Amino acid sequence: MEVSSLATYRLCYKKGKVGYSKNHAAYIQREDGYQSKEEDLKKIREYLKYKNKITFLVFVNIGVNVGLRISDLSTLRFENIDRRSWTYTLIEKKTKKKRLIKFNAVCKKSIKELEKYYEELEYSTKEGYLFKSLSPYQKKLRLDKPFTINGVSKEFKKIEEYLNIPYPLGSHSLRKTWGKNVYDATLNIALIMKAFNHSSPGITLKYIGIEEEDINKLYEGIEI
């Protein structure tokens, strides 16, 4: 978005970071993505079903239920799922720390739907990436390539524009949505902080979009 006036520049400054193109024109840098509101998440799921984008639908369903970074979520593999306990052990790419995730009922149902979809396409579900990039070229050569962060961001941009969602969706949206829902259900910021491997509660609160006014509501709602 080009900034043509001082007023617009100020708006950019308030709404987010301001970047500069090669010709020194200012523009708004897109945020990494806000958490999805419940009604918008429902619309996103309906849109992906309507478009028959099954792989991305399952990606969203699992993403909002496990809270992984996209770099870890996109590289989950069928053969590493423990079907007895429905758990998955991985080494986080960013932190290099070991992480155990537990698949809930939504995840289990989604994985089974994904397996059925891949079987119809004659892809193996005994091994390989859960979230395959099914471009015509890769389908033709039967390549097993995972989603990329860039590809995920582009897909979210399409969804955002198609559904007229009034805030940016991005590669962090699924993780932030999980964190915000856990916070709303438990108010246990320490638990979310540990799951995210953040160094302080303040970082986690900011990441999931908890503002000072939200914290003040806690005081208004409790009388002892």
C-alpha positions in Angstrom: 0.0 0.0 0.0 1.7 3.2 -1.1 1.7 6.2 1.2 0.7 9.3 -0.7 0.3 11.8 2.1 1.5 12.6 5.6 -1.9 11.6 7.0 -1.8 8.2 5.4 1.8 7.8 6.6 0.6 8.4 10.2 -2.2 5.9 9.7 0.4 3.4 8.6 2.5 4.1 11.6 -0.4 3.5 13.9 -1.6 0.3 12.2 1.7 -1.4 11.9 5.3 -1.3 10.9 6.2 0.9 7.9 8.6 -0.4 5.3 10.3 1.2 2.3 10.4 0.0 -1.3 13.4 0.5 -3.5 12.1 3.8 -4.7 11.8 4.9 -1.0 8.0 4.9 -1.1 6.6 3.9 2.2 4.1 1.0 2.6 2.4 -1.0 5.4 4.2 -4.2 6.2 1.7 -7.0 6.9 1.6 -8.4 10.3 2.4 -12.1 10.8 -1.3 -12.6 11.4 -3.9 -12.2 14.2 -5.7 -15.0 15.9 -8.9 -16.0 14.1 -12.2 -15.2 15.8 -14.6 -18.0 16.3 -17.1 -16.9 13.7 -14.3 -16.3 11.2 -12.8 -19.7 11.9 -16.2 -21.2 11.1 -16.3 -19.3 7.8 -12.8 -20.3 6.9 -13.7 -24.0 7.4 -16.8 -23.7 5.3 -14.9 -21.9 2.6 -12.2 -24.6 2.4 -14.9 -27.3 2.3 -16.7 -25.5 -0.5 -13.5 -25.2 -2.4 -12.6 -28.8 -1.7 -9.2 -27.8 -0.2 -9.2 -30.8 2.1 -5.5 -30.7 2.8 -5.5 -27.0 3.9 -8.8 -27.6 5.8 -7.1 -30.3 7.9 -4.0 -28.1 8.2 -6.2 -25.4 9.8 -8.1 -27.9 12.0 -5.0 -29.4 13.4 -3.1 -26.1 13.6 -5.7 -24.4 15.9 -5.7 -27.5 18.1 -2.0 -28.1 18.7 -0.4 -24.6 18.6 2.7 -25.5 16.6 4.8 -23.1 14.5 4.1 -23.5 10.8 7.7 -24.8 10.3 6.9 -27.7 12.6 3.2 -28.2 11.7 3.9 -28.4 8.0 6.5 -31.2 8.4 4.4 -33.6 10.4 4.6 -37.1 9.0 2.2 -40.1 9.0 4.8 -42.6 10.2 5.6 -40.6 13.3 2.1 -40.6 14.7 1.7 -42.9 17.7 -1.7 -44.4 16.9 -2.0 -46.1 20.3 -1.8 -42.8 22.3 -2.4 -40.4 19.4 0.7 -38.4 20.3 3.5 -37.0 18.2 7.1 -36.3 19.3 9.1 -33.8 17.4 12.1 -31.5 17.7 11.1 -27.9 17.2 13.0 -26.4 14.3 13.4 -23.0 16.0 14.3 -24.0 19.6 15.7 -27.5 18.9 13.7 -28.6 22.0 11.8 -31.9 22.2 8.0 -31.4 22.1 5.2 -34.0 22.7 1.8 -33.1 21.3 -1.4 -34.9 22.0 -4.0 -35.1 19.2 -7.6 -34.4 20.4 -10.8 -35.8 18.9 -10.9 -33.0 16.3 -7.3 -33.8 15.2 -8.0 -37.6 15.0 -11.1 -37.1 12.9 -9.3 -34.7 10.6 -6.3 -37.0 10.1 -8.7 -39.9 9.2 -10.5 -37.6 6.7 -7.1 -36.6 5.2 -6.1 -40.3 4.9 -9.3 -41.0 3.0 -8.7 -38.1 0.7 -5.1 -39.2 -0.1 -6.2 -42.8 -0.7 -8.7 -41.5 -3.3 -5.7 -39.7 -4.9 -3.7 -42.9 -4.6 -1.1 -41.5 -2.2 0.3 -43.6 0.6 -0.9 -42.7 4.1 1.5 -45.1 5.9 4.4 -42.6 5.5 5.1 -39.2 4.1 4.0 -35.7 4.9 0.5 -35.0 6.2 0.3 -31.7 4.4 1.4 -32.3 0.9 1.7 -29.5 -1.6 -0.6 -30.8 -4.3 0.3 -28.6 -7.2 -0.4 -30.1 -10.7 3.4 -30.6 -11.3 3.9 -32.3 -7.9 0.8 -34.5 -8.4 2.0 -35.5 -11.8 5.4 -36.6 -10.6 3.9 -38.0 -7.3 6.3 -35.8 -5.3 6.0 -35.7 -1.5 6.7 -32.1 -0.7 5.3 -30.3 2.4 3.6 -26.9 2.6 5.9 -24.0 2.7 5.6 -20.9 4.9 5.3 -18.8 1.8 2.6 -21.0 0.4 0.6 -21.0 3.6 0.8 -17.2 3.8 -0.4 -16.9 0.2 -3.4 -19.2 0.9 -4.3 -17.2 4.0 -4.2 -14.0 2.0 -6.6 -15.5 -0.5 -9.0 -16.6 2.3 -8.7 -13.2 3.9 -9.7 -11.4 0.7 -12.4 -13.8 -0.3 -14.2 -13.7 3.0 -13.5 -10.0 3.7 -11.9 -10.7 7.0 -11.0 -7.3 8.5 -7.6 -8.3 10.0 -4.6 -10.0 8.5 -4.3 -13.7 8.5 -0.8 -15.2 8.3 1.6 -17.9 9.2 1.2 -17.3 13.0 -2.7 -17.1 13.0 -3.3 -20.8 13.8 -0.8 -20.8 16.7 -2.2 -17.5 18.1 -5.7 -18.8 17.8 -4.8 -21.9 19.9 -3.0 -19.7 22.5 -5.9 -17.3 22.8 -8.5 -20.1 23.2 -6.4 -21.8 25.8 -6.1 -18.5 27.7 -9.8 -17.8 27.5 -10.6 -21.3 28.8 -8.0 -21.5 31.6 -6.4 -18.0 32.2 -3.2 -20.0 32.7 -0.6 -17.9 30.9 2.2 -19.9 32.4 0.9 -23.1 30.6 0.8 -21.3 27.3 4.1 -19.7 27.8 5.7 -23.1 28.4 4.0 -24.6 25.4 5.2 -21.7 23.2 8.7 -21.8 24.7 8.5 -18.1 25.4 10.9 -16.4 27.9 8.3 -14.3 29.7 4.5 -14.1 30.3 4.6 -10.6 28.8 5.8 -11.9 25.4 3.0 -14.6 25.4 0.3 -12.1 26.4 1.3 -9.8 23.6 1.6 -12.7 21.1 -1.9 -13.9 21.7 -3.3 -10.3 21.6 -4.2 -9.8 25.3 -4.3 -6.0 25.9 -4.3 -4.1 29.2 -8.1 -3.5 28.9 -8.6 -7.3 28.7 -6.7 -7.7 32.0 -8.7 -4.9 33.6 -11.9 -6.8 32.8 -10.7 -9.5 35.1 -10.8 -7.1 38.1 -14.2 -5.8 37.1 -15.7 -9.3 36.9 -14.5 -10.6 40.3 -15.9 -9.4 43.6 -14.7 -11.3 46.7 
